[in-house]
Amino acid sequence: MTRTVAATLAAVVLGLVAFVGYAQISNPGGVTMDQVTAMIPQPSAQVPQTEQVGGAVGAATAYMRADAKLPRITRAAVVATDASGNWSVTWSSPLMATPAVLPVPINSGGQPMVCNVTTATANGASGRCWLARTLPATLTLLTALISYDIFGNSPPVTSVQVLAIPPTQ
């Protein structure tokens, strides 16, 4: 055996002896591998919680899996109005409380359109849209102008984006 090979083998043997000695010395409390394994957090088997205003640190000893899906706290839908301008939507799953609902018309025309909410619940919402009218050329009396409803027309069937956000205050 050459001197280099003998020196290398001696270094490996000394390294193993040192490693075994370190492994024995580094466990003075007698902690077993099962005890160490029990302290490692395990994957959660529960649906992740929804977000919360202000957040929270938490104390769970489990972690969220990489493919877990957080529950959505908002709802969004695109619905069509009927010939009278009415719209309604039922959420795919109920919210925890009655949300703030915002209807936004998709208006490709030149006349302004406005939509209102008539009912909002944890299960859905409904409302109505109106299309602005232009002033007629024959409207000459001030009293007629005062009583003229500029949003008196029902819009043609149109799409409405309906957003629902649970209250936080």
N, C-alpha and C positions, 0 to 999 in steps of 0.2 A: 504494500500500500504506500502510495506516495505521501509525502509530508503534507501536501495541500489537502488531500482527501481526508487524512487522519485529523487534521486541524478542523476541517468542516464538520466531520462527524462529532468531534468533541464539542464543538460549539452548539450543534443541534441537541446533543444529550444534555448539556448544561442548561440550554434554553428550556427544554422540557422539564427538567428538575426544578428550575426557577418558576416555571408556570404552574406546576403542580403545587409547589410550596405557596405561591401567591393565592391560588384558588382556595387552599386550605386556610390561609391566614385571613382572607378577605371576608369570611363568614363567621365572625366571632360570636354572633347572637344565636347561631343555630337555626337561621331561617331556612325553611325548606323551599324547594322549587314550587311546590303546590301553593304555598303561602304567597310567593311572588306572583304566580300566575293569577291568583284570586284578586290581586290588587289591580290588574290590568283591566281597563274599562271594556265592556262587551258591546256589540252592536245592539241598538235599541230595536225592540219589536213593536213599538208604538208609532202611530202617525205623528209626525212632527207638529209642534204647536204652531199656531198662527202668530204673526207679529204682534207686538204690544207697544203702545205709546211709551216712550222712555226706555223700553227694553228691560231686561233682567239678567243677572249673572247666571243663575241656575245652580243646582247642586247635584244633578243627576250623575250617576257613575256609568252612564252609557253614552255612546256617541251616535250621531246620525249617519246612516249609511250613505254612500256616495250616490246611489240611485233613488234615494227617498225624495218624495215630492211634498213640499210644504202646502198646506191648505190655502187656497186663494180666499182673501177676505173681501175682494171687490167683485163686482159683476159687471159685465159689459155685453150688450146685444145690439144688433141692427134689426129694426122692425120696420114694416111698411104701414103707412096710415091707410085708413079706409077712405071712401069718397067724401066723408064729412070731416076728415082730418083727425079722427080718433086713432090712437095707437095703444097697444098694451103688450106686456111682456111678462112671462113667468120665468123666474130664475132657475137655472139647472139644478141648484141645491139651495135650500133656504139659508138666509143670513142669520146671524145671532140676534140682530136687532133691526128695527126699521131703519133703512139707510137714507142718506141724502141722495136724491136722484136728480140727474142732470140730463134732459133730453136735448140733443143737438141735431137740428135738421140738416140733411144733405141737400142743399139748395143750389141747383145749377141755373135757376132762372134769374131774371133781373129784379124781381120784386122781393122785398124783405119778407122773411118768414119767421114766426116765433112759435115756440112750443112750450106748453106748460104741463105740470104734473097735477093730476086730479086725485090720484090715490097712490100711496106707496106703503108697502108692507114688507115683511121679511121674505115673503114668497114671490113678490112681483110688483109691478107698477103699471099705471095707465095714465093717459093724458090726452091732450088735443093740440093740434097745430093750426095756425091761422096764417093766411097770406095777406100781405098789405094790399090795399086798394089805392088806386090813384084817384085824385079828386076829379069829379066830373066837371066839364066846362060850364055846365048850366047851374052850378051851385053858386048862387049870388047872395043869398040872405045869410047874415051872421048867425042867426039862430039855427039855420040848417047846417052851417059849418060846425057849430058847437056840438050838435047831436050826431054828426057824421062819424061812423065807426070805420077808422082806417084799416082795422084788422077784421073786417066783416066777412071776408071771403074764406071759404075752405080751400085749402091747397089741392092741387091735383095729387093723386096717389104718389107719395114720396117716401124716401127712407129716412129713418130717424135713428141716430146713434144714442143709445140709452146707457148711461153710466150710473152705477150705484156704489156708494162708498159708506161703510158703517160709521156711525158717529164715534168720535174719540173724545169729545168734551162733554 
